[in-house]
Amino acid sequence: MKVYVFDYTEHAGKWIYKGYQNAWAKLGYDVKILEVDRILDDILHGGNFLDSFNETEGEYIIMYIDSLCNHKALEIIEKSYKSFVFALPNSFPAPWGGHANFVSQAPDEAIHALNSMENVHLWTFGDWTGNHNKWKKVHTVPLAFDSIAYQPIKNEKYSKYDISFIGGWADNGFNEKKGIMFKHFSEFKKSGLNCGFFVNKNLTHEQENLLLHNSKITLNIHDQYQRVLGFDTNERTFKSLGLNGALVCDTVGQLNRIFPNLETSLEPKEIVQMTKDFLSLTEKELRNIKEENRQMILENHCYTNRVQELLELPVVDTQYMGIPPEHLDLCSPETLKQWEIFKEKESVRKSK
């Protein structure tokens, strides 16, 4: 069966959906690409890219996102065998919720249409779905490791680094991560360790693969909203553990729930000390830790695992909308108030 998957040209989405493309293909599906830039052109400038979509009803699967659901996209989704639509929350805790990056841009008409389709499964990276209060049930499917694109290849050139980090400043609208990264890098600069930190350096895929696998330890740093709220962990968590196996990282709720044995901290000095503790182990002890973590990722946290999780999602009652019952006690008064207002409006709409 054909599977249509997004293809981003930059940012985290490029690697996330590339991982999904590889995973679907690995599992025997015929993967087709949906170019995000061309879909955006359809929506913003009246392009006709989606008009060329011509598949038999019920004979394809599609991965899509809520904010790009125009009328043509909804028609394609409705005719699919299954659609996995990434749904952003309808509100988000302050101050981040004031920026468009954190909340769904889908119009209410598109939300209602997606909610009504039994073949549509809604999903998100994060554990918390209490702010998806206009959607039917949204499932949590965390990020993962692309074990197909990233392979353990030995190269002594990169083994000189005690610790490595590869990434970008990742400004999600508030530019908070840069300051967090500087604090960590400053502590490492004073540590005497040989650090291979590459930020916005445009390393090739091959260089990233070799550096992460061959350095002694890897570092991961999250954005401020992730550190405060703990809803989701970034893809670097899975990539570092899957490719290297030894990771020092800041404390984030979802990360610690998925990997309860992973030691973390919000203090840069403690992160440096954790690195030194790793490096004080014997070569055999460190190798055993790495091998155990890499095997754990390969068995449980690759994109092939996530595809299986998507395919096993249950059909959701199309009348179900809003806050999952298990989250009601955790909602703020403002969220509950918004939810009651929405339910009242929805009741009026359905009665017409």
N, C-alpha and C positions, 0 to 999 in steps of 0.2 A: 504494500500500500504506500502511496505517496504521502510524505509529510512536509508541510510547508513551515519553514523556520525563518525567523528574522535574520538579517545580516546587517549589523551595525559597522560603521567605518571607524569608530573611535570610542573612547571611554570604556567603562567596565562592561557595558552591553556587548561590545565587540567580542570579548573573551567568553562571556557567559553564554551567548547564543552560538558561538563557534563550538563551545563544549557540547551544547545540545545537538548541533548539526552532526558532530562526530559520533555522539552516542546513538542517535537514531540510526545512522548509517551502520554502526557496529552491530546493531540489533537486527539488521536486515531490511530496514525500510529504505524506500527510494526518496532521498532528501532533495527538496526543491527550495530555492532561496527566495525570500521576500525582501527586497531592498528597501530599507526604512526611508532612505532619502527620497526615493521615488514615490513612496506612499505619502510622505509629508508634502511632496509637490502636488499630489492629487488633492489633499485637504486644503492646503494654503493657496494654491494657485490654479485650481481647477484642472489638474492633470488627469490623464486617463489610464494610468498604469494598471489599476485594479480592473478596469473594464476588459483587459485582455485575459483575465483569469477565466479559464474554460475547462472545468472538470465536471465529471459526472457526479450527480448528487449522491452522497453517502459513501463515496469511494476515495476519500482523502481525509487526512488529519491536519489541523492547523494550530500553530502556536501564535498567539497574537497578544496585543496589549490594549488596555481599555481606552487610552487617550487617542488612538488612531481609528476608532470605530465610526466611520461615516456610513452612509446608507449602503454603499456597495460592499463595504467590509462586512456589515451585519448580514447582508444577503449571502455572502460567501461562507460566513461562520454558520449560519442557520442550515446550510445545505451540506455541511461537513459530516463525516461519521462521528468525529469528536473534535471539539475545540478546547484548547487550554489557554484561557485568557488571563494574563497577568493583570491583577486589579490593585490599584493604589487605594489607600484609605480616603474617605470623604472628608475627614478632618484629621488633624495631627497636632500633638502637643506643642505649645508655644515654647520658644519663638519660631521653631522650624515650620510649623503649620502655616505661617504667613507667606511661605514661598511656594511657587507652583511646582517645584521639584518633589515636594513631599505629599501632595494631594492629587487625587484623580481629576483630570481635566475632561473626563467623559461627560457629555450632557446627560441630563436625567432621562431623556428619551432612549439613549443608547444603553444606559444602565437598566432601565426597565425591560428593554428588548433582550439583553443578555440574561437577565434574571429569569425570563420566561422560557428560555430554550433549555430543554432537558439534555441536549448534547454538549452544553457548555459547562466546563469545570473551571471555576475561578481559583486562582492560587496567588501566593505571595511568598517572598523570601522569609518574612519575619514571623516570629511566634505569636505576636499580638495582633488580633483582628477586630478588637473592640471598636476601632474607629472606622471600620468598613460598614457603617450603619445604613447605607442605602443598598448594599449588595445582599444577594442570597449568600449562603455559606461560602466563605473563602478558606481554602485549605493552605496550610503551611508546608512549603517544599523548599528547604534551605538550598543555598548554593552548594557547589561541589568541586571536585577535582577532575580536570580533563586528562585522564590517564592515557588517552590516545595521542594527543598533541605533545604531551610532556613525558619524556622517557628518561630513566636513570642512565646517563652516559658519563663515564669517567673522563676527567680531564684535570691533570695535576696543576695546570695554570691557575685554576680557580680555587684549589684547595688551600691556598695561602691565606684566605680570608677566615678569620675567627667567626665572623658573623656577616650576613648579607641582608640587604633590603633593596627591592626594586619596586618603584611605584611613581605616582604623580601626586601633585598637591591636592587633587580631587576636591575642588571648590564646589560644594553643593548649594551655594547661594549665600552662605555666611562666612566662608573662608576661615573656618575654625581649625581645620586639620593642620594647616601649615604651622601654626604656633605650637601645636602638640608635637609635631614631628621635630621642630627645632629644639624643643626641650629635651627630647630623647637623644637627638644627635649630639647636642652639647655635652650631655653626660658621657656618651660613648667616646667623644673626642678626648675627654680627660682620663679615660679608662686605661689607655695604653694598648687596647686591643686593635688588631688589624681589621678594620671595618670596610666592607665593600658595599657602600650605600650609593645607589644610583637613582636619583630623583629627576624625572623629566629628561632623561638622557637618551631616550629613543633607542635603547638596546634592541638588537634583533631578537627574534624568538629563540634562536639557537643560543645566543649569549645568555639570555634569561634562564633558559633551561640548564645550561652548564653551571652558571653561577649558583643557582638555588640548590642544585643537587650536590655540588662539590664543596661548597663552603661548610664549615664545621657546624654552624648554627644559623638559623634564620630568624628574622625579626618581622613582626607584624604590628601595625599601628592603625587604630580605628579613628573615625571621625567623632566629634564631640557628641552628636545626638546618639550615636551607637553606645558610647561610653556611659551616657546619662540614662538613656531609656532601656538599653539592653535588648531591643527587639530583634536585631539581626547582626550577623557577623559577615565580614567581607570574604570574597573568593580567595584572597591571599592566605587565609587560615587553612583552607583545604589544600591549596597548591603547595604551601610550605611543608605541611605534614605529609602530603602524598609524594613529594619529590625529594625532600630532604629527611624529614622525620623528627628533627629536633627544632622546636619552636619556642621562642620567648615572645610574650604578647601582653597587651594591656587587657584589663578585665572588661568583659562584655557579657551580658546575661546569657544570650543564646549560645555563645561560644562555650561558656562554662557548663551550660546544660547539656550540650552535645558531647563535650569532652571534659567530663568532671575531674579527670586525673591530670589535666593540664594546669600547671602552676602559672598564675597570671598576677598582674599588679597594675595599678594606676600611677605608680610612682616611678619615674625614670631611673632613679638611683637603684631601686629594687630590681628593675629590669636588667640593669647592668650587672648587678650581683648574681641574678639568676643565670645570666650568660656565663659568668665566671665559674659558677657552680657546675654548669654543664661541662665546661672546658677542663675542670679539675678531675673529671671522671677518667678512668682508664679507657684506652681505645676500644677495648672489648665491651665495656659497660655502655659507652656512648653508641657503639654500633648496634648493640642489642636493643636499645631504646629506639633508635631510628628504624630498625627493621620491624619492630613491633608496631610502631605508629604507621609506617608505610603500608604494612599489610592490613591494618585496621581500616585505613582509608580505601585501599583497593577493594576490600570486601563490602564496605558499607557506604562510602561517600563519594563515589564517582558519578559522573553525569548519566551513565547507564543505569545506576541505581535510581537516580531521580526520574528518569523516563519510566522505569517500572512503577515508581510511586505514582506518577501521573496517570498511567494506564489503569492503575488499580483504584483510583478515586471513585467513590460511590456516586450514583446518580442522586442529585439533591432535589428535594421538593421545591418546585419553582415558586411556591407561595412563601417559602421561608426567606425572610429578609432580616438584616440587621445584626444586632449584637448577639453573639453566641451566649446561651444561658450561663455557661461556666465563666464568662467574663463580666457579667452584670455587677457582681460585688466589687470588681476592680475598677469600674468606670468612675470618672469624675462626675460630680453633680451636673456640670455643663454638658458633658457628653450624653448623660441620661435625659437631660432636658431636650437636647437636640433630637434625640431618638424619639421621644414622645411626640414632638412637633411633627417629625417626619411620618410617624405612624398615623397621625390624625389626617395629614394631607393625603397619604396614600389611601386611607379608607374613603375619603371624599372622592378621590380619583376613580377608584374601582366602582363606586356606587353610581357613577354617571353612565 
